[in-house]
Amino acid sequence: MTIDRHPESLKTLIREKLNSTGFEVLEASYDSLDALSGMPLETVDALLLAPARYFPTKHMDRLTNCRLIQIWSSGYDKFNIDDARELKIPVANNHGANAVSVAEHAILMMLGVSRRITEMHERVITGNWSGNDHGMSSYSLSGKTLGIVGLGNIGRLVAARAEALGMKIRYVDPNVALAPKGSWTPTDLDTLLRVADYISLHVHLTDTTHGIVNMANIHKLERQPFLINVSRAELIDYEALLFAMENQLIKGVAIDAHYEEPTRPDDHLLSFPNILVSPHVAGSTIDSYFDTIDACISNISAAIAGKAAQGLLLPR
């Protein structure tokens, strides 16, 4: 399953890699779900969702021979996973195959919003060098405290890269009792909100994490931090983020995943000068594409052979 707006080059890569394994491939688009009615879904051994979106229950019911639903990405919040669990179809994510790409993008966004890189680019190409005052609103990462929410595959890679840039690492993760490096300090969310110069979110979007940065937490920010979100937009409450930007409670925000995709040009959030955005591409490099499709194929092959897949999303 793909979506129409994804580039044909990516679809071709997925198609060619799957065909090279000897699989017979049935291809469909989320934008043309009616086509599923004419497909022999009862014969499908595995389902690859690239990306993970809602898969109609009436069609999922027909996956009677399916050994695995494999999700291209790490996140699965837009997929109706409870329906798959009820049907007892195993579901797996990419178990960190694109984690390096996402972590690098988080650092890119951190640097970019700190140094107002889009504004600097615009000044050069328009010849507007007058005043040379941009340094008064730019910040170095070295010596700053980075608060990471979620120290999983991506969070750890971000921490290692940020530490190499001279940042001090604080993190919140109830599933990680002790950091893999002694210089990374575990803390609670309230403390992290109070001491961080940068806050980077690296948790899955769930009922628990939805709006983890909300109006109440915005008021706990003491150091006017930068917010970095290359995970899911809804981890930050939209109205709270607008309030923080309008009242200068944060120095800026960098976002890769958005509340509406594609975005609307008239979205008020996009009008602020201290926002840096990218079109949900944190995990998208040619290197991560190859790693991800290889990980997906490995998982699918294992499941068909009766072996356990990696990255299984177990029942809550």
N, C-alpha and C positions, 0 to 999 in steps of 0.2 A: 504494500500500500504506500503510495506517495501522494504528494499534493502538486497541483499544476504549476504553482509559482516556483517550485524548486527547479534549478537549472537542468537542462537536458543532459549536460555533461555528467552531472552526478547520477542521474537516472541510468545513463549509459554505463557508467562504472559499475553500479550495483547489478544491472542486468548482465553485463559481461562476466563479472566475477561469479555470479550465481550459475550462469550457464556453463562456465568452465568446470564447475564441480560435478556436472552431470545431472543437476536438478532440472526437472521440468518446471518452468516458471509461469505462473498466472499473475498478470500484472493488472492492478486497478488503481483508481485515483479516488481520494476522498471527495473530490469535486464531482464525481460521477458515480455515486454509490449504487445507482440503479443497475449498473452493469454487473454487480455481484449476483444478482438474481439468476443470470444466465451462466454462472460459473459453477463447476462441479466441486463446491466447497467440501462436500463429504469425503472427497479423495485427498484433501490437503493434509500433508504431514506436518507442516510448520507454517506459521504466518509471520512475516516480517513487516513490522510497522515502521516506516521511514518517512515521516516521523510518527510518533504515537498520538493518535487522535481517537475520538469516539468511534467505535466499531459497532454498527447496529446489532442489537441483541438478536434480532430475527435471523441475521446472517451468522452470528457467532454460534447460535444453536445448531447450525448445520456442520460445524467443524468437529464432527464426531470421531474423526481419525487423527486429529491434531495432537502432536506430541509436545509442542512448544509454541507460545506466542513470544516472539523475539522483538524487543523494542530497540530501535536504532540508537536512541539517546540514553542518558542516565535518568532524566526525568520522565515521569509517567502520569502526571496530574491530569492531563487532558484525555487519558484513556480510561474507559469504564472497567477498571481492573476487577471490581467486585463481581461483575458479570462473569468474567473468566474464572474467578475463584469459585463461584457457585457451580460452574460447569466442570470444575476440577481440571482446568487446562493450565499447566504451569506457565508462568510469565517470567521473563528475565529481561534485565536492561543490559547495557553494553559493558557493564562492570569496569568502568573507568577507561575505556578504549580511547576516548577523546579528552581525557582529563588534562593532559599536558597542554593541549590547544586552549582549553578553557582557562587554565591557570595563567598561561602566557597572556591571554586576552585581558584577564583581570588586572594584571600588572600594567599592560598597555593602557587600559582605561584609567588606572590610578595615576600613572604618569601624565597621561594626556589631559585629564581634568585639572591636575595640580598645576601644570604649566600652560593651561589654556591654549592647547595646541591648535585648535581650529581657528581661534582668533588670531594667533600668531601667523598661521598660514595665510589667512585672509589679508592681514596687514602687508605681508610680503608681496602677494600677487596683485594687490591694488596700489602698492607703493606708499601706503600710509604709515610711514615710520615716524611721524611727527611726535615729539614728546618723549618717546622711548620710556614710557612709564609702566610698561607691562610687568616689569619685575616686582612691582609693589603688590601685585595680586597673584603672584606665582609662588609655589612652595616646593621645597626639596623633600624627598622621602626620608633621607638619612636622619636618624635620631628621633623619628616620629614613632608613635605607638599605633600598630595595626591591630584592630580587634576583628577576629575572624569568628563568624557564627557558622559552625559546622566544620569539623576537622576530619572529613572523609578523604577520599582520593584526591579531589580537587583542592580542598582546603589545605591539606598538607603540602601540596605542590606550591600553592600560593605562599604559604608561610615560609618555605625554604627559599623561594625567590625573593620575597620581601626582606628576609633576614640578610640575604647576600647584598642587598641594597642599603643595609645599615638600620633597618627598622627593628623595633622591639615588638615581640609577638605576644598578644593575649588572645585566648580563645575560649569559646563556650561550646561544649558538646557533651550532652549527658551520656553519650555512648562511648566516650573516650575518657577513661579515668586518669590517665597519665600520658602526657605528650611524648612522642617518640624522641624528642630532643629536650634536654633539661632546660634550655634557654627559652622554651615556649611555655608561657605561664597560663594554667587553667584559671578560670574565674567564673563569676556568675554574670548574667546578662546586665543587671543593674550597674555593676561595677564597670563592665566593659563599656556601656553607654557613657559612663562618667569620665573614663580615663582615655578613651581612644581618640586619636587624631584622624584615623581612617577606620571605617567599618565596612567589611566585605562579607557578603552573604553567600554561603555555600551549603545550603540545606535544601532538601526536596520540599516542594510545596505540598503540605498536608493540612488537615483540619487544625493541627496543633501549631504549625508555623505560618499559617495564613495571617497576614498583618502582624508579623512579629515585631516589625517597626510600625507602631501605631501612634496615635496622638499622645497617649500617656507617655510612651517611650521617647517621643520627640522632645518632650519637656525635660527629660532626664539628661539630655546631651549638654555637657558642660564645656567642651573644648571646640564647639562649632566644627564638628568633623566633616570630612568628605564621606559620602555614601557611595559604595560600589556594589552594583547588583548585576551579575552576569548569570544569575540563576533563573528565577521567575519573578515577574513584575509584582505579583500579588503578595510577595513577602513583605512589601512596603505598602501600607495603606495609601491610596492615591491622594485623598484629601489631606492626610497628615503630611505627605511629601510636599504638596502645594503650599501648605501652611508654613512648613520649614523653609522653603525657598523664598516665599514672600516676606517672611519675617527674619530672614538671614540667620536662622538657627543652625544652618549648615553652610560650609564654604562652597559646596557644590555637590553634584551628583553625576555619576556615570552609570548608564543603563544599557544593557544589551537586549534584555527581554522586556516586552512592552505590554501595557494593559490592553491595547488593541493592536493586532497585527494583520495587515499593514497598518501603520500609524496614520493619524489624520493630521494634515498640515496645520489645522486650526486648534490643535490640542494646546491648551495654555501652558502646560508643563514644558513644551518644547520651545517656548518663547524666551526662556531665561538665558542670559549670557553665560552662566556658570553651570551649564549642563552639557555633557558629552554623551552622545548616543551612537549606537551601531545597530544594524538590522538583524538582530538575533543570529549572530555569526560566530559567537565565542568558540564554539566547538568545531568550526568549519575551516579546516585547512586541507590541502590535498593529502598531507601526511596523515591527518586524523581520519580522513575518509577511508584511506587504505587500511588503517589500523582497525577502524570500526567495522567495516564490511568483513574483514578477516575474522574479527572476534564474533560477529554474528553468525558467519558460516560455520565456525568452529562449534559454537553452541548448538546450532541447528543440527549439525552432523552428529554431535554427541547425543542429543535428545532422540533422534531417529534410531540411533544404535542402542538406545536403552540406557545411556549413561546420564549422569547428572550434569545439568548445564551450570555454568557459572553465572553469578549475578541474579540468582532466583529471588523474586520478590515474594517472600513467604506471607501467608495470611496474617492479618493483624491480630 
